């Protein structure tokens, strides 16, 4: 077996933390691929929340979920991921997995990107509502100008997390050209 590529590794991390009936969150729904993956993983009794600020992404995600017949398990929210604390009920079932794909919507306007300040705010809120043992997987795309700034802000935030509260992993290939994406995974400990 060779080294696992970044996106399959992200999915493996998510899969390992989700069981039937859990709640998962796609913090950047995009074209709905991760939302669909999460909806299948949580099973018939679980639920997925998916956030995106772009109408195009919300429409694409809803279409993908509808086509798969999983509409009942997914709530698509047309808003920024930094509203997660206001949307997610802290008393609901445990949130065991969340995923971010930072950057811009593939095939769309590349000037509309995620930003470090909203991503850090979302991470801070997520850690408050995640179950102990839950994981947040962040795929960092930093091959564009705003991506470099966001990368630095996110790394500064996660490096400052108390190791008793959260374990933080960085995974990625370091000898590839063109700023390859990498993963930051946060596992809540307390």
C-alpha positions in Angstrom: 0.0 0.0 0.0 1.3 3.4 -0.9 0.9 6.7 0.9 -2.7 7.8 1.0 -3.4 10.9 -1.0 -4.8 13.9 0.8 -8.5 13.7 -0.1 -8.9 9.9 0.5 -7.1 10.4 3.9 -9.6 13.2 4.7 -12.5 10.9 4.0 -10.9 8.1 6.0 -10.6 10.3 9.0 -14.2 11.4 8.7 -15.4 7.8 8.2 -13.5 6.6 11.3 -15.4 9.1 13.5 -19.0 8.7 12.2 -21.5 6.0 13.1 -25.2 5.5 12.3 -27.3 8.3 14.0 -24.4 10.8 14.4 -24.5 14.4 13.2 -21.8 15.7 10.8 -21.2 19.1 9.3 -19.9 20.1 5.9 -18.7 23.6 6.6 -18.0 24.4 2.9 -20.6 22.5 0.9 -19.3 23.5 -2.5 -20.5 21.1 -5.1 -21.9 18.7 -2.5 -19.5 15.8 -2.7 -18.5 15.9 1.0 -22.1 16.5 2.0 -23.2 13.4 0.1 -20.3 11.4 1.7 -21.4 12.5 5.1 -25.1 11.8 4.5 -24.3 8.2 3.5 -22.0 7.8 6.6 -24.5 9.0 9.2 -27.1 6.6 8.0 -30.9 6.8 8.1 -31.0 8.1 11.6 -28.2 10.6 11.4 -28.1 14.1 10.0 -25.8 16.4 8.1 -25.7 20.2 8.1 -24.0 21.8 5.1 -23.0 25.5 4.9 -22.1 27.6 1.9 -22.4 31.3 1.1 -22.8 30.9 -2.6 -26.2 30.3 -4.2 -24.5 28.2 -6.9 -23.0 25.9 -4.2 -26.3 25.6 -2.3 -28.1 24.7 -5.5 -25.5 22.1 -6.6 -25.4 20.5 -3.1 -29.2 20.2 -2.9 -29.3 18.7 -6.4 -26.7 16.1 -5.5 -28.5 15.2 -2.3 -31.9 15.1 -4.0 -30.6 12.9 -6.8 -29.2 10.4 -4.2 -32.6 10.4 -2.4 -31.1 11.7 0.9 -32.9 15.0 1.3 -34.4 14.0 4.7 -30.9 13.6 6.2 -29.4 16.9 5.1 -30.1 20.6 6.0 -28.4 22.9 3.5 -27.8 26.4 5.0 -27.2 29.3 2.7 -24.9 31.2 5.1 -21.3 31.5 6.2 -19.7 28.7 8.2 -19.0 31.1 11.0 -22.7 31.0 11.9 -22.5 27.4 13.0 -22.7 28.2 16.7 -26.1 30.0 16.1 -27.4 27.2 13.9 -26.4 24.0 15.7 -28.3 23.0 18.8 -25.8 22.3 21.5 -28.2 19.9 23.2 -28.7 17.7 20.1 -27.0 14.4 19.4 -23.2 14.5 19.3 -21.5 16.1 16.4 -18.7 13.7 15.7 -17.3 15.0 12.3 -16.9 18.2 10.4 -15.1 19.0 7.2 -13.8 22.2 5.5 -12.4 22.5 2.0 -10.8 26.0 2.1 -10.4 28.2 -0.9 -12.9 28.7 -3.7 -15.7 26.8 -5.4 -14.2 24.7 -8.2 -15.4 25.9 -11.6 -16.7 29.2 -10.1 -15.6 32.7 -9.4 -12.1 32.4 -7.9 -12.4 35.8 -6.2 -15.0 34.4 -3.8 -13.0 32.5 -1.2 -13.0 31.4 2.3 -11.2 33.7 4.7 -9.1 33.1 7.8 -11.1 35.2 10.2 -14.4 33.4 9.4 -12.7 30.0 9.3 -11.1 30.6 12.7 -14.4 31.8 14.1 -16.1 28.7 12.8 -13.4 26.4 14.2 -13.7 28.1 17.6 -17.5 27.6 17.6 -17.2 24.0 16.3 -14.9 23.0 19.1 -17.5 24.1 21.5 -20.3 21.9 20.0 -18.2 18.8 19.0 -18.4 15.6 20.9 -15.3 14.5 22.8 -13.5 12.3 20.3 -15.0 14.1 17.4 -12.8 15.3 14.5 -12.7 18.4 12.3 -10.9 17.9 9.0 -9.7 20.9 7.2 -8.4 20.6 3.6 -6.2 23.6 3.1 -5.9 24.8 -0.5 -3.3 27.6 -0.5 -2.2 28.0 -4.1 -3.9 31.4 -4.4 -3.2 34.7 -2.7 -6.0 34.7 -0.2 -5.3 31.0 0.4 -1.8 31.8 1.7 -3.2 34.3 4.2 -6.0 31.9 5.3 -3.5 29.0 5.7 -1.3 31.1 8.0 -4.2 32.3 10.1 -5.6 28.8 10.5 -2.2 27.3 11.3 -1.6 30.0 13.9 -5.0 29.2 15.5 -4.6 25.4 15.6 -1.0 25.6 16.8 -2.3 27.6 19.8 -4.9 25.0 20.9 -4.2 23.4 24.3 -3.0 19.8 23.7 -5.2 18.7 26.6 -8.2 20.1 24.8 -7.4 19.0 21.2 -5.0 16.9 19.3 -3.9 18.5 16.0 -2.4 16.7 13.0 -1.0 18.1 9.8 -0.8 15.7 6.8 0.4 16.4 3.3 3.0 15.9 0.7 5.9 18.3 0.9 7.8 17.6 -2.3 5.0 18.3 -4.8 5.0 21.4 -6.9 2.3 24.1 -7.1 1.4 24.3 -3.4 -0.3 20.9 -2.9 -3.2 20.9 -0.5 -2.7 19.5 3.0 -4.9 18.4 5.9 -5.2 19.8 9.3 -7.2 17.5 11.6 -8.4 18.4 15.1 -9.6 15.7 17.5 -11.5 17.1 20.5 -10.1 15.6 23.7 -12.1 17.5 26.4 
